[in-house]
């Protein structure tokens, strides 16, 4: 099953995977957009995302080399228990659960997980501390799950570009300037507008 899934994924049959050849790193890159996640065991694959107020977790099993990244906009559903939680990756609790389960499903072991988290910047003017609240969420979620954070670059006031190499656990992080900041804010604003037009079960606070 895993081998078949990996073959289909590399063949481009899974529509949400955005692959391109990164000439700077001379490697195959996968771009992770808001509401998405991707898990791989390919040693030549790099995962890339750009974060404003959103948060991304990079999780891998160092022994198997299986690892992945998510990118979520909202902390968690306000539904009463898991029976009311939407399956959408817009929610941090769903995004974290799916990423962890996918790594474990491909041979990872919970006790070996190496977890790095990024983002949660307060980049949107007039939006209070929404980015920092997302950072608070991911720290609280992992603590509640009994999972340790190996590295973190959270909060602050600038967007970030993340390059993650699951096979080695290496992360290259670049804080972006104000020119790029406008583009990141627009992307997150567009995603937020899309969420408003796609209601889900349970109440949700859009930041």
C-alpha positions as CSV (number, residue, x, y, z in Angstrom):
1,X,0.0,0.0,0.0
2,X,2.7,2.5,1.0
3,X,4.8,1.7,-2.1
4,X,1.8,2.1,-4.4
5,X,0.9,5.4,-2.8
6,X,4.4,6.7,-3.1
7,X,4.5,5.6,-6.8
8,X,1.2,7.4,-7.5
9,X,2.4,10.5,-5.6
10,X,5.7,10.7,-7.6
11,X,3.8,10.2,-10.8
12,X,1.8,13.3,-10.1
13,X,-1.5,11.6,-9.8
14,X,-2.4,13.3,-6.5
15,X,-3.6,16.7,-7.6
16,X,-2.8,18.7,-4.5
17,X,1.0,18.1,-4.7
18,X,2.8,21.1,-6.2
19,X,6.2,19.9,-7.4
20,X,8.9,21.8,-9.2
21,X,12.7,21.6,-9.7
22,X,14.5,24.0,-7.4
23,X,17.6,25.1,-9.4
24,X,19.3,26.8,-6.3
25,X,19.2,23.6,-4.2
26,X,19.3,21.3,-7.3
27,X,16.6,19.2,-5.9
28,X,12.9,18.3,-6.3
29,X,10.8,20.7,-4.2
30,X,7.2,20.4,-3.0
31,X,5.4,23.7,-2.2
32,X,3.0,23.4,0.8
33,X,0.1,25.9,0.7
34,X,-2.3,26.8,3.5
35,X,-4.5,23.9,4.4
36,X,-2.1,21.3,2.9
37,X,0.4,18.8,4.2
38,X,2.8,16.4,2.5
39,X,4.8,13.4,3.8
40,X,7.7,11.8,1.9
41,X,10.5,9.3,2.3
42,X,12.3,10.5,-0.8
43,X,15.9,11.6,0.2
44,X,16.0,14.1,-2.7
45,X,12.7,15.9,-1.8
46,X,12.6,19.3,-0.1
47,X,9.4,20.8,1.3
48,X,8.9,24.5,1.0
49,X,6.3,26.9,2.5
50,X,5.9,30.6,3.2
51,X,4.4,31.6,6.6
52,X,2.8,34.9,7.8
53,X,0.5,34.4,10.7
54,X,0.1,30.7,9.8
55,X,2.1,27.9,11.5
56,X,3.9,24.9,9.9
57,X,5.1,21.8,11.7
58,X,8.0,19.7,10.3
59,X,7.9,16.2,11.7
60,X,10.0,13.2,10.9
61,X,11.3,9.9,12.2
62,X,15.1,10.1,12.0
63,X,15.6,6.4,11.7
64,X,13.3,5.7,8.8
65,X,13.8,9.1,7.1
66,X,10.0,9.5,6.7
67,X,8.9,13.1,7.3
68,X,6.5,15.8,6.3
69,X,5.2,19.3,6.7
70,X,1.8,20.9,7.3
71,X,0.6,24.5,7.0
72,X,-2.5,25.6,8.9
73,X,-4.5,28.8,9.2
74,X,-6.8,28.2,12.2
75,X,-5.8,26.8,15.6
76,X,-8.7,24.3,16.2
77,X,-12.4,23.7,15.8
78,X,-14.7,25.0,18.6
79,X,-16.9,22.0,18.2
80,X,-17.7,20.0,21.4
81,X,-15.3,17.0,21.0
82,X,-13.9,15.2,18.1
83,X,-17.3,14.2,16.7
84,X,-17.9,17.8,15.7
85,X,-14.4,18.5,14.3
86,X,-14.3,19.2,10.5
87,X,-11.9,17.0,8.5
88,X,-10.6,20.2,6.9
89,X,-6.8,20.9,7.1
90,X,-7.7,24.5,7.9
91,X,-7.7,23.5,11.6
92,X,-4.4,23.0,13.5
93,X,-5.6,20.1,15.5
94,X,-6.7,18.2,12.4
95,X,-3.5,19.2,10.5
96,X,-1.3,18.1,13.3
97,X,-3.1,14.8,13.8
98,X,-3.0,14.0,10.1
99,X,0.7,14.8,9.7
100,X,1.7,12.7,12.7
101,X,-0.5,9.8,11.7
102,X,0.8,9.9,8.1
103,X,4.4,9.7,9.4
104,X,3.5,6.9,11.7
105,X,1.6,5.1,8.9
106,X,4.7,5.0,6.8
107,X,6.8,3.4,9.4
108,X,7.6,6.2,11.9
109,X,7.6,5.6,15.6
110,X,6.0,8.1,18.0
111,X,8.8,8.0,20.5
112,X,11.3,8.9,17.8
113,X,9.5,11.8,16.3
114,X,11.6,14.9,15.7
115,X,9.4,18.0,15.7
116,X,10.2,21.5,14.5
117,X,7.6,24.3,14.4
118,X,7.6,27.7,12.7
119,X,5.5,30.8,12.0
120,X,2.8,32.5,14.0
121,X,4.0,36.0,13.3
122,X,1.8,39.0,13.8
123,X,2.1,40.3,10.3
124,X,-1.4,41.5,9.7
125,X,-2.1,45.1,10.7
126,X,-5.1,45.5,13.0
127,X,-5.3,41.8,13.7
128,X,-4.1,41.9,17.3
129,X,-2.0,38.9,18.3
130,X,-3.6,36.3,16.0
131,X,-0.3,34.9,14.9
132,X,1.0,34.5,18.4
133,X,-2.2,32.8,19.4
134,X,-1.6,30.2,16.7
135,X,2.0,29.7,18.0
136,X,0.5,29.3,21.5
137,X,-1.8,26.6,20.1
138,X,0.9,24.4,18.5
139,X,3.0,24.5,21.6
140,X,0.0,23.6,23.8
141,X,-1.1,20.8,21.4
142,X,2.3,19.1,21.4
143,X,2.6,19.5,25.2
144,X,-0.8,17.9,25.6
145,X,0.3,15.0,23.3
146,X,3.5,14.5,25.3
147,X,5.6,15.4,22.2
148,X,8.8,17.5,22.6
149,X,9.7,20.3,20.3
150,X,13.3,19.9,18.9
151,X,13.5,23.4,17.4
152,X,11.2,26.3,17.0
153,X,11.1,29.8,15.4
154,X,7.7,31.2,16.4
155,X,6.0,34.6,16.8
156,X,7.8,37.8,15.9
157,X,6.5,40.2,13.3
158,X,7.9,39.1,9.9
159,X,6.9,36.4,7.5
160,X,9.2,33.4,7.0
161,X,10.2,31.1,4.1
162,X,10.9,27.5,5.3
163,X,12.9,24.9,3.4
164,X,12.7,21.5,5.0
165,X,14.7,18.4,4.2
166,X,12.8,15.4,5.8
167,X,15.6,12.9,5.2
168,X,18.1,14.9,7.3
169,X,15.8,17.1,9.4
170,X,17.7,20.2,8.2
171,X,15.7,23.4,8.0
172,X,16.7,26.6,6.3
173,X,14.7,29.6,7.4
174,X,14.6,33.1,5.9
175,X,12.7,36.0,7.4
176,X,11.2,38.0,4.6
177,X,11.3,41.8,4.2
178,X,8.4,44.1,3.8
179,X,8.1,43.7,0.0
180,X,7.5,40.0,0.3
181,X,5.4,40.6,3.4
182,X,2.6,42.2,1.3
183,X,2.4,39.1,-0.9
184,X,2.2,36.8,2.1
185,X,-0.5,38.8,3.8
186,X,-2.5,38.9,0.5
187,X,-2.2,35.1,0.2
188,X,-3.4,34.5,3.7
189,X,-6.2,37.0,3.3
190,X,-7.4,35.2,0.1
191,X,-7.3,31.9,1.9
192,X,-9.3,33.4,4.8
193,X,-11.9,34.7,2.4
194,X,-12.1,31.2,0.8
195,X,-12.8,29.7,4.3
196,X,-15.6,32.1,4.9
197,X,-17.4,30.8,1.7
198,X,-16.9,27.2,2.7
199,X,-18.7,26.7,6.1
200,X,-17.9,23.5,8.1
201,X,-19.5,21.7,11.0
202,X,-19.0,23.4,14.4
203,X,-18.3,27.1,15.0
204,X,-15.0,28.6,14.0
205,X,-13.4,31.9,14.7
206,X,-11.7,33.4,11.6
207,X,-8.8,35.6,12.6
